[in-house]
Amino acid sequence: MNGIRLFFCACATLLILVGSVVQGSQARTFEDALRRAGQDKPFVMFCYGANYDDVSIKAYETYIKKRDKNMYHVLSKTTYLVVPVYQQPNEKEKREYERVMGDHQLPGGVNSIPCFAVLDGEGNVRGAVQAREELDDPEKASKALAKLLDDFNEQQKLLKKLERTNGKRKEELQREILSYTDLKMPGHESFDPSQNGVVQKLQVMEIPEANAYIRTLLANGSFSPVERQMVMAAFAGHVRRSNGPVEMLRALYTEMRNIDPTSTYGIYAEGALELWVEPLEKEAAATDTEH
Amino acid sequence: MTSNLCKLLVAVVLSIMAGFFCYPLGEKFLVAIKVRDALVSKSQREAEEARQARLREIEAQRKLAEADAAKRHRGIVISDDTANNDWEKGFEEEDESTSTTEHVAQDDAIGDEGSSENGAELDFSSYMLVDCDPDLVGITEDKEANEVPGQTDVVPKVMDSKVRSANSTALRKFAHALEKTAKGTRQLNAEFKDDSWKSPQELYKTLEQRVLTKLGEKPTAQKIIEYLSAPENRRDLALVTLIRRAGIQDLEELSTQRGGIALLNALSADLQWLTDTLYSGPTDKLGKGLQNMALIFSQFSEDINDETTRRIATTTATEFAREGWSQKDMLDRFTYYYSSYKEGRLNKIFDSLAYWETRLVTGNRECHSWGSPASMAWQRDNVRLPVEGYLGASGQLVYRLRNVAGDSVFSGEYLAPVMKGFNNITALAHREIGGVCGACSHYGAYGALAAGIPAMTMGEPGHCAYTVRVGDEWKKGYSIYWQHSMHKTFWNVHDWEFLILAQDLYTDAIPTLMSDQLAAMATFMASKRMTKAAFQCFDAAIQAQPLNWPVWLAYTGFLKQKAPQDKERWTDLCTRVVDTLAEKYHNVAATLQARYVYPNMLPLMPDKKERNKIFAAFFKKCNDFGVSRWDITPLLNAQFAGCKTEAEKLDYMKTVLSILMTKPDYSGPVLTWGLETVSKLNEETGKDGDRFQAEFSKLITSAMKRMRSSKKDTDSTWAGLGEAIYTAATNGDNFTFQAIGKLALQKCKKNFPKNRFKFRGFPGRIVSAKGSIRTGVTLDDEGIKQSCLHWAVLQKNGGAIPIKFEGNTGITVKLESNSDLNGVVALFDCPIKNDRPFHIEASEDGQNWEDTEGKIEINGSIMRVDMRQARTSARYVRLLREGDKWDSGNIVGFYVYGKLIKKS
């Protein structure tokens, strides 16, 4: 009798253990995922087009059904949720979606499906792996997701510190938080010179005055690298339109590019050098030769 | 307890052992997966390499073909294009409502040219969209042979109900036959192939003879419908139509082109493909379209039998030919959709699109920026969404009028620095740098188009929006206004309702196909000078599918040519439009009447009562806006144009106002139209206009009383008056602005605020109270409904007018008359931010402005501008602010103080 009990007990334990391995940390519902994430932890939402998209189906098969090793390694360390997204869903499909998401809409920030979105415990999308060049290559996708998750954790640590800090250090921390360009930070809007009045103010300034204004702004304010590039773009634009000295333009765009050549405004600066600065320099050189 | 612990321990040990034994199995499984993946990726790599190599080869072949074509067709192609352009010009002139006398003169000329080649076809083709290029250069017609006793130039009487009823029975049988064919086989005997196509002229003659012989001497509509029920006969008609539309010269060129004969062989043996090519939208420049198709299939010959590839190729080729876009762009577009389809990267919706829908996708309008292969491929891979998701995709862009560097979106500098770095991907550049409504809407629409979903951008007053087809419904994205001008059209009419009409028309596939084929037969009959049969065919075509806009146009054009003075026919046509189209598609019916029917019919109808009765019949169909809100002005203008004397005009207005002012949807627009018409008359006729305006004012006053002001209708009255007062402000019509404002106060008193402002004014009277005010904000529908509050802004209790200060836009007031200004008081609904300076400018004419240099004081939400030092006199005053930043909020009171300058 005891043997039978022991056998059943062993089977049950085995099932539990195997089940926990198979399930990994997959949440069944959105609410469940939010609960598991709590205040500080992220969770991953894999969204795929379940009835309209071959690319999604392929991604689902690769990453979820067949459990790509690299991705599974990343997912097993966090909570994740698989969300089937339906196009013009029928009743059955609506129920299927509701079973996972309840009455939640797909959160904003998902620009493309399939994707691995990283969400915080409040359901905000903070970052996502959704570009084709990443998703087509499981190794790249898993690395990108792992980086997002690591950055998320680092950012959360900084946020914790931020709560306990004041003054100059607080500004520095804010800048550091916003320096994770692949992660959005709800409630922390980036400084945008076109929306924050910098561009308007520059319009009526002479170049020396504008230079002083921008340098003071950059010295006193707290800016992430991207914000710094944007402020410099605003100033450089003003110098260009005011036919300012070409040396100043080169210096500005070079500095802007060197902050991060791969970022959007790094690329912008590189393009500006080629498009606007080099022709002016050639023109100046030709004039010098003539003289 | 201990025993339980022991049991658990044993269980754990057992599970570990199980895991130990299972592990190698798992490893083996993983290894197997790895091997399989490696094989799959290898095969994928090979396939990709092969595809790339093929694309390279295609590119090289295309360049060769282009160079070759340029050598061979230099001269020929140019002259052909010129011919097409001439034809288009002819149609555009018709759009501008060419005068009847011009057409009569044209008819006479045709009569004289009766013996010339194709004389009978040339004229009415100008109005025919169904058969757009019947200029069959090279086909010689024997006039004598085409004389058909009892048929030629005989305009039959209007069909009576018995005949139409008999036609209806025949049409039901025809529909049944078409459904049967659709389910059954589509391939027919490849009777016409190879050598036949080398001489399309001979082939045309053979086919023409066969069609005429089978139809007999005096074909009636019923006989023709019965004839079309047989697939072979439909094929014959389709081939005749194909040759007529493509033109002999283009077909001859095609037969010498690589892959040309193969294409024609395959096309002529497949009735379904032939039908899809000919009857899924307009086929202008079909000859060029077929040459495009041959170019595609010469490079993708193994796919000529693949249904989807055929669909992509046919629609891309015909649309690019129709739009006059280059073969290089055409091949790029085809390659994009072809490779995306083959790689399974398009939305599933694309797989089941019909030809007409696919034309909207593959024929999307931007070849080099948003619609370039690079930009579309990027959107396809990075903006993948379910169809509904594209309606919100515009939100992925940051709205920036000026980019962070301060360059305007309307300048080339906005994106220039990043384009190279982003590989000229327009969508990516805008997503990173930003854009305004145009870029946001293109991003949304082209996201859908890149995935193979029908979508298009559309213009709205001062705005750009877009629409995406979700299911069978066109849904609007980023839209703020009811008026849309579609950027992709089949029939060169840009109104929203025509898109809905196209959707409904082609969804109702069988009747549309019957109608198209009957219209094709009508055109053929007309070309053979069998006028009677042609009329009967047109009649039956409309009966089969009253939504077929191009058939209405073709019939109207034909009627205009053959029986311009036949009042009975024109009246019958007008009545049929009202009975069939006007029921649901008010705008479509109104456009047809206003552009094509009234200009021909009204001159034949001198009795004003008869005319007014016809107009009233139309309005009775319009209880609400129907499919969507539409602009009733062109219809009213066309009707009004038929009135010659002042008495007739007043009588007409009385009729219109008495009917439409009782309909909540129409009361505002008709009032606005009336006001504009009278103000125009006033300008044109001077003192007489004043008298007329006085008469009209009485009419308006009595008509306004008809505007329902019950609780239920207050909203629609408020909206109607709001729209009218907005128009009056835009026109700078102070008289009307004030009249409507006062009326609104009477009718909808509760909607006005009862503020009691406290502020310090200036000496003199308020010279703005009897003026008008307008804002630089592009108002949406809801905003326009509230426009009566703008009038209240000038009154003592205040109102609300939204503000936007951007460049030269701000708040503009037209004063009662020229005045010496002492000062301005502007009351805002929130404390005024003083971060950017304000300016008050003044003008005598509303065009040339000068800064008044008034002294500005800001105190909370009150702004006072003292202008006593400046000694300014002006008729217009405007408030501006430096910079382009968006300001939200309202001005609730605006008062200009001064002294009216007496006229010397």
Boltz contact constraints between the chains, C-beta under 6 A:
constraints:
  - contact:
      token1: [A, 6]
      token2: [B, 7]
      max_distance: 6.0
  - contact:
      token1: [A, 9]
      token2: [B, 7]
      max_distance: 6.0
  - contact:
      token1: [A, 9]
      token2: [B, 11]
      max_distance: 6.0
  - contact:
      token1: [A, 10]
      token2: [B, 11]
      max_distance: 6.0
  - contact:
      token1: [A, 10]
      token2: [B, 14]
      max_distance: 6.0
  - contact:
      token1: [A, 13]
      token2: [B, 11]
      max_distance: 6.0
  - contact:
      token1: [A, 13]
      token2: [B, 15]
      max_distance: 6.0
  - contact:
      token1: [A, 14]
      token2: [B, 15]
      max_distance: 6.0
  - contact:
      token1: [A, 14]
      token2: [B, 18]
      max_distance: 6.0
  - contact:
      token1: [A, 17]
      token2: [B, 15]
      max_distance: 6.0
  - contact:
      token1: [A, 52]
      token2: [B, 347]
      max_distance: 6.0
  - contact:
      token1: [A, 52]
      token2: [B, 348]
      max_distance: 6.0
  - contact:
      token1: [A, 54]
      token2: [B, 344]
      max_distance: 6.0
  - contact:
      token1: [A, 55]
      token2: [B, 345]
      max_distance: 6.0
  - contact:
      token1: [A, 85]
      token2: [B, 386]
      max_distance: 6.0
  - contact:
      token1: [A, 87]
      token2: [B, 386]
      max_distance: 6.0
  - contact:
      token1: [A, 87]
      token2: [B, 387]
      max_distance: 6.0
  - contact:
      token1: [A, 88]
      token2: [B, 471]
      max_distance: 6.0
  - contact:
      token1: [A, 111]
      token2: [B, 396]
      max_distance: 6.0
  - contact:
      token1: [A, 112]
      token2: [B, 382]
      max_distance: 6.0
  - contact:
      token1: [A, 112]
      token2: [B, 383]
      max_distance: 6.0
  - contact:
      token1: [A, 112]
      token2: [B, 384]
      max_distance: 6.0
  - contact:
      token1: [A, 113]
      token2: [B, 384]
      max_distance: 6.0
  - contact:
      token1: [A, 131]
      token2: [B, 382]
      max_distance: 6.0
  - contact:
      token1: [A, 132]
      token2: [B, 381]
      max_distance: 6.0
  - contact:
      token1: [A, 193]
      token2: [B, 404]
      max_distance: 6.0
  - contact:
      token1: [A, 194]
      token2: [B, 400]
      max_distance: 6.0
  - contact:
      token1: [A, 194]
      token2: [B, 402]
      max_distance: 6.0
  - contact:
      token1: [A, 194]
      token2: [B, 404]
      max_distance: 6.0
  - contact:
      token1: [A, 199]
      token2: [B, 402]
      max_distance: 6.0
  - contact:
      token1: [A, 199]
      token2: [B, 406]
      max_distance: 6.0
  - contact:
      token1: [A, 200]
      token2: [B, 883]
      max_distance: 6.0
  - contact:
      token1: [A, 200]
      token2: [B, 885]
      max_distance: 6.0
  - contact:
      token1: [A, 230]
      token2: [B, 404]
      max_distance: 6.0
  - contact:
      token1: [A, 233]
      token2: [B, 404]
      max_distance: 6.0
  - contact:
      token1: [A, 233]
      token2: [B, 405]
      max_distance: 6.0
  - contact:
      token1: [A, 234]
      token2: [B, 404]
      max_distance: 6.0
  - contact:
      token1: [A, 234]
      token2: [B, 405]
      max_distance: 6.0
  - contact:
      token1: [A, 234]
      token2: [B, 406]
      max_distance: 6.0
  - contact:
      token1: [A, 237]
      token2: [B, 405]
      max_distance: 6.0
  - contact:
      token1: [A, 237]
      token2: [B, 406]
      max_distance: 6.0
  - contact:
      token1: [A, 264]
      token2: [B, 432]
      max_distance: 6.0
  - contact:
      token1: [A, 267]
      token2: [B, 418]
      max_distance: 6.0
  - contact:
      token1: [A, 267]
      token2: [B, 421]
      max_distance: 6.0
  - contact:
      token1: [A, 268]
      token2: [B, 417]
      max_distance: 6.0
  - contact:
      token1: [A, 268]
      token2: [B, 418]
      max_distance: 6.0
  - contact:
      token1: [A, 271]
      token2: [B, 417]
      max_distance: 6.0
  - contact:
      token1: [A, 271]
      token2: [B, 418]
      max_distance: 6.0
  - contact:
      token1: [A, 271]
      token2: [B, 420]
      max_distance: 6.0
  - contact:
      token1: [A, 271]
      token2: [B, 421]
      max_distance: 6.0
  - contact:
      token1: [A, 272]
      token2: [B, 417]
      max_distance: 6.0
  - contact:
      token1: [A, 275]
      token2: [B, 416]
      max_distance: 6.0
  - contact:
      token1: [A, 275]
      token2: [B, 417]
      max_distance: 6.0
